[in-house]
Amino acid sequence: MKSLSLVLGCGFVVLASCGPIDREALRTENINYLQQHLEKGRAALPSSPLNLDMCIDLALNNNYSIALADLETRLASLDRQAAFGAFLPQISLSYQFSDMKHAPMQSAGGSWMQVADKQQSTFSVDAMLPIFVPQAFFAYGMHQRGEDMSLLMAERTRQMITVHVTVRYFSLLAAQEQQELAEQALKEGEAIHRQLTALYREGFLSPANQADAETMLLQYQQTIQKRTRAVTLARHKLLDALGLDPLVLITLSNDVSLPEHMTELSIEEAISTAFVNRLDLQIGDMEIELFKEQARFSLSTFLPRLLGFGVFTQTEDSFTRYQENWTWGLQGTMTLFDGMQSIFDYKSANVKAEQARKRLAQQSLAIILEIIQARQQMDDSSEQQALLFSEEQAAELAWKEVSARSREGFLDASDVLQARHRLDSARSGARLALYQRHIAQAVLTDSIGSAPSSSTKDAP
């Protein structure tokens, strides 16, 4: 009765799996999964303003790219463990019951005699132990190289997410400061507009000057709206990089001090450091070794394979004298000719290894160019920051002079509007240059291969 229930239960499961899929329920299930992830991320958000290190920690624990890379590492580890099973004993149990219509009979001396029971049952235990299996050895080596590559890829993913978060963090800070400057400029622009409007009504300014003042005010108002939208978009992008709900409101810390990185190296030193530290180059090294291992695996098919085996059998046949019996021995096989498939696999693996070496050399040259460009961008941003800082100081002096002449009654509306516009643009450019320099430094650090990438959680 229990056996019948088990069979019916298995049949029900099989029939249920063949039924139509409830797409609405499936969609709801995956939506709930996403909502749970977002809720977990919201719960992990601290109440204090986020600094750069806090943002990086949140990303390393919530970003889906990192989670996927960790799962790939886990799969590679499981594949390697499965390949190790080829070195372990293989044990199987079997049971057979048979019922014949007629009992087995055999002719003997002109008569027939029964030689076996009509009903028979046999139980056996089969064991096989690999003794010398070179293919399994090289297959395990291939999976081990694959696991090493997946570990490096996961670590490289963390580095890339770190740089990605750094860029978006400073982009949001820059957008917020641009919005604050725009709000400050609007207040001062409204005061200038009121002053010029009063002079226009008294007849001291021309309609063209008044039109310029109206245009200036409208420009300030539109700038506020644009920069408000820019802050919203920059916040959404940062939250996306953190792996959190893009609609969550967060505040950032004003601590924008530059971290200590290896950005003072010469080009030659930076290139030498990158050739040692860049994980993507190390991944290329492992790819070459993987194809070499694949070539050795192809040749191993011609090596002999030696297995040990043992079999225990038990039968209830009453005609059998020894109803329990042991059998053991050795089994050796060797491939002499397989249609040249292994030879071509060996040649193909060598070609793939050479391709990987060429790609690695090409990637190394690309990294040299990447470092040169990143260093140039770093130098350009530093010089641009100094230039815009000087321009801001000059614009402030010019505005003070125009304001002083205005208070003395020597008011020129065009000079006032131009000086104000110059000051607002200089302030905006100087603040933006600071954050662009931070971003350039992060990119240069990553190109050298020294970006921080430590995680606060263990990989699954």
C-alpha positions as CSV (number, residue, x, y, z in Angstrom):
1,M,0.0,0.0,0.0
2,K,2.9,2.4,0.8
3,S,4.5,1.6,-2.5
4,L,1.3,2.3,-4.4
5,S,1.0,5.7,-2.6
6,L,4.6,6.6,-3.5
7,V,4.0,5.7,-7.2
8,L,0.7,7.7,-7.2
9,G,2.5,10.7,-5.6
10,C,5.3,10.7,-8.1
11,G,2.8,10.4,-10.9
12,F,0.9,13.4,-9.6
13,V,4.1,15.5,-9.4
14,V,5.0,14.6,-13.0
15,L,1.6,15.4,-14.3
16,A,1.5,18.7,-12.4
17,S,4.8,19.7,-13.9
18,C,3.4,19.1,-17.4
19,G,0.5,21.5,-16.8
20,P,0.2,25.1,-18.0
21,I,2.3,27.8,-16.2
22,D,0.4,30.4,-14.3
23,R,2.3,33.4,-15.7
24,E,0.5,35.9,-13.4
25,A,1.5,34.0,-10.3
26,L,5.0,33.6,-11.5
27,R,5.3,37.3,-12.2
28,T,3.9,38.1,-8.8
29,E,6.4,35.8,-7.1
30,N,9.4,37.5,-8.8
31,I,8.0,41.0,-8.0
32,N,7.7,39.9,-4.4
33,Y,11.4,38.7,-4.5
34,L,12.5,42.2,-5.8
35,Q,10.4,44.0,-3.2
36,Q,11.9,41.9,-0.4
37,H,15.4,42.8,-1.7
38,L,14.6,46.5,-1.9
39,E,13.0,46.4,1.6
40,K,16.2,44.7,2.9
41,G,18.2,47.5,1.3
42,R,16.1,50.2,2.8
43,A,16.5,48.6,6.3
44,A,20.3,48.6,5.8
45,L,20.4,52.4,5.1
46,P,21.8,54.3,8.0
47,S,20.0,57.4,9.3
48,S,23.2,59.5,9.1
49,P,24.4,61.1,5.9
50,L,26.3,58.7,3.7
51,N,30.0,59.2,3.0
52,L,31.9,57.5,0.2
53,D,33.0,54.5,2.2
54,M,29.5,53.8,3.4
55,C,28.2,54.0,-0.2
56,I,30.8,51.5,-1.3
57,D,29.9,49.1,1.6
58,L,26.3,49.3,0.6
59,A,27.1,48.5,-3.0
60,L,29.3,45.6,-2.2
61,N,26.5,44.1,-0.2
62,N,23.5,44.9,-2.4
63,N,24.6,45.3,-6.0
64,Y,23.3,42.6,-8.2
65,S,26.4,42.5,-10.4
66,I,28.4,41.4,-7.4
67,A,25.8,38.9,-6.3
68,L,25.9,37.4,-9.8
69,A,29.7,37.2,-9.8
70,D,29.6,35.5,-6.5
71,L,27.1,32.9,-7.8
72,E,29.3,32.3,-10.8
73,T,32.2,31.6,-8.3
74,R,30.0,29.2,-6.4
75,L,29.0,27.4,-9.5
76,A,32.7,27.1,-10.5
77,S,33.5,25.7,-7.1
78,L,30.7,23.1,-7.4
79,D,31.9,22.1,-10.8
80,R,35.4,21.5,-9.4
81,Q,34.0,19.5,-6.5
82,A,32.0,17.4,-9.0
83,A,35.1,16.8,-11.1
84,F,36.9,15.5,-8.0
85,G,34.3,12.8,-7.8
86,A,36.0,11.0,-10.6
87,F,38.8,10.0,-8.2
88,L,36.4,8.5,-5.6
89,P,34.9,5.0,-5.6
90,Q,31.7,4.4,-7.5
91,I,29.2,2.2,-5.6
92,S,25.9,1.0,-6.8
93,L,23.2,-1.3,-5.6
94,S,20.9,-3.4,-7.8
95,Y,18.0,-5.7,-7.2
96,Q,16.2,-7.9,-9.8
97,F,13.2,-10.1,-9.5
98,S,11.9,-12.3,-12.3
99,D,9.1,-14.7,-12.7
100,M,9.1,-17.1,-15.7
101,K,6.1,-18.9,-17.2
102,H,8.0,-22.1,-17.3
103,A,10.9,-23.2,-15.1
104,P,14.2,-23.3,-16.9
105,M,14.9,-26.8,-18.2
106,Q,17.9,-28.4,-19.7
107,S,18.3,-31.6,-21.7
108,A,20.5,-34.2,-20.0
109,G,20.8,-37.8,-21.1
110,G,17.6,-37.8,-23.1
111,S,15.5,-36.3,-20.4
112,W,14.8,-32.8,-19.1
113,M,15.8,-31.5,-15.8
114,Q,15.1,-28.2,-14.0
115,V,18.3,-26.0,-13.6
116,A,16.9,-22.9,-11.9
117,D,13.9,-21.7,-10.0
118,K,10.9,-20.4,-11.8
119,Q,11.0,-17.3,-9.6
120,Q,14.4,-15.7,-9.0
121,S,15.6,-12.6,-7.1
122,T,19.1,-11.3,-7.2
123,F,20.8,-8.6,-5.2
124,S,24.2,-7.1,-6.0
125,V,26.6,-4.5,-4.8
126,D,29.0,-3.1,-7.5
127,A,32.1,-1.0,-6.5
128,M,34.6,0.5,-8.9
129,L,37.8,2.4,-7.8
130,P,39.8,4.6,-10.2
131,I,43.5,3.7,-9.8
132,F,45.0,5.5,-12.8
133,V,42.7,7.9,-14.6
134,P,44.8,10.7,-16.3
135,Q,41.7,12.2,-18.0
136,A,40.0,12.8,-14.6
137,F,43.2,14.4,-13.3
138,F,43.4,16.9,-16.2
139,A,39.6,17.5,-16.1
140,Y,39.9,18.4,-12.5
141,G,42.8,20.8,-13.3
142,M,40.6,22.5,-15.9
143,H,37.8,23.0,-13.4
144,Q,40.3,24.3,-10.9
145,R,41.6,26.9,-13.4
146,G,37.9,27.9,-14.0
147,E,37.3,28.4,-10.3
148,D,40.4,30.6,-10.0
149,M,39.2,32.7,-13.0
150,S,35.8,33.1,-11.4
151,L,37.3,34.3,-8.2
152,L,39.4,36.9,-10.0
153,M,36.3,37.9,-12.0
154,A,34.3,38.4,-8.9
155,E,37.1,40.5,-7.3
156,R,37.4,42.6,-10.5
157,T,33.6,43.1,-10.4
158,R,33.9,44.5,-6.9
159,Q,36.7,46.9,-8.1
160,M,34.5,48.1,-11.1
161,I,31.5,48.6,-8.8
162,T,33.7,50.6,-6.4
163,V,34.8,52.9,-9.2
164,H,31.3,53.1,-10.5
165,V,29.9,54.1,-7.1
166,T,32.7,56.6,-6.6
167,V,31.9,58.4,-9.9
168,R,28.2,58.5,-9.2
169,Y,28.8,59.6,-5.6
170,F,30.8,62.7,-6.7
171,S,28.4,63.3,-9.5
172,L,25.5,63.6,-7.0
173,L,27.6,65.8,-4.8
174,A,28.4,68.0,-7.7
175,A,24.8,68.2,-8.8
176,Q,23.7,69.1,-5.3
177,E,26.2,71.9,-5.0
178,Q,25.3,73.1,-8.5
179,Q,21.7,73.3,-7.3
180,E,22.7,75.2,-4.2
181,L,24.7,77.7,-6.2
182,A,21.8,78.1,-8.6
183,E,19.4,78.9,-5.7
184,Q,21.9,81.4,-4.3
185,A,22.3,83.0,-7.7
186,L,18.5,83.2,-8.1
187,K,18.2,85.1,-4.8
188,E,20.9,87.6,-5.9
189,G,19.4,87.7,-9.4
190,E,16.0,88.6,-8.0
191,A,17.5,91.4,-6.0
192,I,19.3,92.8,-9.1
193,H,16.1,92.4,-11.1
194,R,14.1,94.4,-8.5
195,Q,16.8,97.1,-8.5
196,L,16.9,97.4,-12.3
197,T,13.1,97.3,-12.6
198,A,12.8,100.2,-10.2
199,L,15.4,102.2,-12.2
200,Y,13.5,101.4,-15.4
201,R,10.3,102.7,-14.0
202,E,12.0,105.9,-13.0
203,G,13.4,106.2,-16.6
204,F,17.0,105.6,-15.9
205,L,17.2,102.4,-18.0
206,S,16.2,101.6,-21.5
207,P,13.6,98.9,-22.5
208,A,16.5,96.8,-23.8
209,N,18.1,96.9,-20.3
210,Q,14.9,95.9,-18.8
211,A,14.5,93.0,-21.3
212,D,18.0,91.8,-20.4
213,A,17.0,91.8,-16.7
214,E,13.8,89.8,-17.4
215,T,15.8,87.3,-19.5
216,M,18.4,87.0,-16.7
217,L,15.7,86.2,-14.2
218,L,14.1,83.6,-16.4
219,Q,17.4,82.0,-17.0
220,Y,18.0,81.7,-13.3
221,Q,14.6,80.1,-12.8
222,Q,15.1,77.6,-15.6
223,T,18.6,76.8,-14.2
224,I,17.0,75.9,-10.9
225,Q,14.6,73.6,-12.5
226,K,17.2,71.9,-14.6
227,R,19.6,71.4,-11.8
228,T,16.8,70.1,-9.5
229,R,16.1,67.4,-12.2
230,A,19.8,66.8,-12.5
231,V,20.0,66.1,-8.7
232,T,17.1,63.7,-8.9
233,L,18.6,61.8,-11.8
234,A,22.0,61.7,-10.1
235,R,20.5,60.3,-6.9
236,H,18.6,57.6,-8.8
237,K,21.8,56.6,-10.6
238,L,23.7,56.4,-7.3
239,L,21.0,54.3,-5.7
240,D,21.0,52.0,-8.8
241,A,24.7,51.5,-8.4
242,L,24.2,50.7,-4.7
243,G,21.6,48.1,-5.6
244,L,18.9,50.0,-3.7
245,D,15.5,51.3,-4.5
246,P,16.1,54.3,-6.8
247,L,13.1,56.2,-5.2
248,V,14.6,56.2,-1.7
249,L,15.7,59.6,-0.4
250,I,19.3,59.8,0.8
251,T,21.6,62.5,2.0
252,L,25.3,62.6,1.4
253,S,28.1,63.7,3.7
254,N,30.0,66.8,2.8
255,D,33.3,65.0,3.5
256,V,34.9,65.0,0.1
257,S,38.6,64.6,1.1
258,L,40.6,62.7,-1.4
259,P,41.7,59.2,-0.3
260,E,45.3,58.2,-0.4
261,H,45.9,56.5,-3.7
262,M,48.8,55.8,-6.0
263,T,48.3,58.7,-8.3
264,E,51.7,60.4,-7.9
265,L,53.5,57.6,-9.8
266,S,55.2,58.3,-13.1
267,I,53.7,56.8,-16.3
268,E,56.4,54.1,-16.3
269,E,55.8,53.2,-12.6
270,A,52.0,53.2,-13.1
271,I,52.3,50.9,-16.1
272,S,54.6,48.5,-14.2
273,T,52.2,48.5,-11.2
274,A,49.2,47.9,-13.5
275,F,50.9,44.9,-15.2
276,V,51.3,43.3,-11.7
277,N,48.0,44.4,-10.0
278,R,45.4,44.5,-12.8
279,L,43.0,41.6,-12.1
280,D,41.8,41.5,-15.7
281,L,45.4,40.7,-16.8
282,Q,45.6,38.0,-14.2
283,I,42.3,36.6,-15.6
284,G,44.0,36.5,-19.0
285,D,46.9,34.5,-17.5
286,M,44.5,32.0,-16.1
287,E,42.7,31.7,-19.4
288,I,46.0,30.7,-21.1
289,E,46.6,28.1,-18.4
290,L,43.1,26.8,-18.9
291,F,43.6,26.1,-22.6
292,K,47.0,24.5,-21.9
293,E,45.2,22.2,-19.4
294,Q,42.6,21.5,-22.1
295,A,45.4,20.4,-24.5
296,R,46.9,18.1,-21.9
297,F,43.4,16.6,-21.3
298,S,43.1,15.9,-25.1
299,L,46.3,14.0,-25.1
300,S,45.4,12.0,-22.0
301,T,42.8,10.1,-23.9
302,F,45.6,8.0,-25.3
303,L,47.0,7.1,-21.9
304,P,45.9,3.8,-20.3
305,R,43.1,3.8,-17.7
306,L,43.2,1.4,-14.8
307,L,40.2,0.6,-12.6
308,G,39.7,-1.8,-9.7
309,F,36.3,-3.4,-9.3
310,G,34.5,-5.6,-6.8
311,V,31.0,-7.2,-7.0
312,F,29.0,-8.9,-4.3
313,T,26.0,-10.9,-5.5
314,Q,23.3,-12.7,-3.6
315,T,20.6,-14.8,-5.2
316,E,17.7,-16.9,-3.9
317,D,18.0,-19.4,-6.7
318,S,17.9,-22.8,-4.9
319,F,19.8,-24.4,-7.7
320,T,22.8,-22.2,-7.1
321,R,25.3,-23.8,-4.7
322,Y,26.9,-20.5,-3.6
323,Q,24.1,-18.1,-3.2
324,E,26.5,-15.4,-2.0
325,N,29.6,-14.6,-4.0
326,W,32.4,-12.1,-4.3
327,T,34.1,-11.0,-7.6
328,W,37.0,-8.6,-7.8
329,G,39.7,-7.7,-10.3
330,L,41.3,-5.0,-12.4
331,Q,40.1,-3.5,-15.6
332,G,42.5,-1.6,-18.0
333,T,41.6,0.2,-21.2
334,M,43.7,2.2,-23.7
335,T,42.5,4.2,-26.7
336,L,44.6,3.5,-29.8
337,F,42.6,5.4,-32.4
338,D,39.6,7.6,-32.1
339,G,39.3,9.0,-35.6
340,M,41.9,11.8,-34.9
341,Q,39.4,13.6,-32.7
342,S,41.7,13.9,-29.7
343,I,44.6,15.1,-32.0
344,F,42.4,17.8,-33.4
345,D,41.2,18.7,-30.0
346,Y,44.8,19.0,-28.8
347,K,45.7,21.3,-31.8
348,S,42.5,23.4,-31.2
349,A,43.4,23.9,-27.6
350,N,46.9,25.1,-28.5
351,V,45.4,27.5,-31.0
352,K,43.0,28.8,-28.4
353,A,45.9,29.3,-25.9
354,E,47.8,31.3,-28.6
355,Q,44.6,33.4,-29.2
356,A,44.3,34.0,-25.4
357,R,48.0,35.1,-25.3
358,K,47.5,37.5,-28.2
359,R,44.3,38.9,-26.6
360,L,46.3,39.4,-23.4
361,A,49.0,41.3,-25.2
362,Q,46.4,43.4,-26.9
363,Q,44.7,44.1,-23.6
364,S,48.0,45.1,-22.1
365,L,48.6,47.7,-24.8
366,A,45.1,49.0,-24.2
367,I,45.8,49.3,-20.5
368,I,48.9,51.4,-21.3
369,L,46.8,53.7,-23.3
370,E,44.1,53.7,-20.6
371,I,46.7,54.8,-18.0
372,I,48.1,57.5,-20.2
373,Q,44.6,58.9,-20.9
374,A,43.6,58.6,-17.2
375,R,46.8,60.4,-16.2
376,Q,46.2,63.1,-18.8
377,Q,42.6,63.5,-17.6
378,M,43.9,63.8,-14.0
379,D,46.4,66.5,-15.0
380,D,43.9,68.4,-17.1
381,S,41.3,68.3,-14.3
382,S,43.9,69.6,-11.8
383,E,44.9,72.4,-14.1
384,Q,41.3,73.2,-14.9
385,Q,40.5,73.4,-11.2
386,A,43.3,75.9,-10.6
387,L,42.3,77.9,-13.6
388,L,38.6,78.0,-12.6
389,F,39.5,78.9,-9.0
390,S,41.6,81.8,-10.3
391,E,38.6,82.8,-12.6
392,E,36.3,82.7,-9.6
393,Q,38.5,85.0,-7.6
394,A,38.8,87.4,-10.6
395,A,35.0,87.3,-11.1
396,E,34.4,88.1,-7.4
397,L,36.7,91.1,-7.6
398,A,35.0,92.3,-10.8
399,W,31.6,91.9,-9.1
400,K,32.8,93.9,-6.1
401,E,33.9,96.7,-8.3
402,V,30.7,96.8,-10.2
403,S,28.7,96.7,-7.0
404,A,30.8,99.6,-5.6
405,R,30.2,101.7,-8.7
406,S,26.5,100.9,-8.5
407,R,26.3,102.2,-4.9
408,E,28.1,105.4,-5.9
409,G,25.5,106.0,-8.6
410,F,27.5,105.0,-11.6
411,L,25.3,102.1,-12.7
412,D,25.6,100.4,-16.0
413,A,23.0,97.7,-16.4
414,S,24.9,95.8,-18.9
415,D,28.0,95.7,-16.7
416,V,26.0,94.5,-13.7
417,L,24.4,91.7,-15.7
418,Q,27.6,90.6,-17.3
419,A,29.5,90.7,-14.0
420,R,26.8,88.7,-12.2
421,H,26.7,86.1,-14.9
422,R,30.5,85.8,-14.9
423,L,30.6,85.3,-11.2
424,D,27.8,82.7,-11.2
425,S,29.5,80.8,-14.0
426,A,32.9,80.9,-12.3
427,R,31.5,79.6,-9.0
428,S,29.7,76.8,-10.8
429,G,32.7,75.8,-12.8
430,A,35.1,75.9,-9.9
431,R,32.9,73.6,-7.8
432,L,32.3,71.3,-10.7
433,A,36.1,71.1,-11.4
434,L,36.7,69.9,-7.8
435,Y,34.4,66.9,-8.2
436,Q,35.7,66.2,-11.7
437,R,39.2,66.0,-10.3
438,H,37.9,63.4,-7.7
439,I,36.4,61.4,-10.5
440,A,39.5,61.6,-12.6
441,Q,41.6,60.4,-9.6
442,A,39.3,57.4,-9.0
443,V,39.5,56.4,-12.7
444,L,43.3,56.7,-12.6
445,T,43.5,54.7,-9.5
446,D,41.4,51.9,-11.0
447,S,43.5,51.9,-14.2
448,I,46.6,51.3,-12.1
449,G,44.9,48.4,-10.4
450,S,45.0,49.8,-6.9
451,A,41.3,50.6,-6.3
452,P,39.9,49.4,-3.0
453,S,37.7,46.3,-3.3
454,S,37.3,44.8,0.2
455,S,33.8,43.5,1.0
456,T,31.9,43.5,4.2
457,K,30.3,40.1,3.5
458,D,31.6,36.7,2.5
459,A,30.9,35.4,-0.9
460,P,28.3,32.7,-1.0
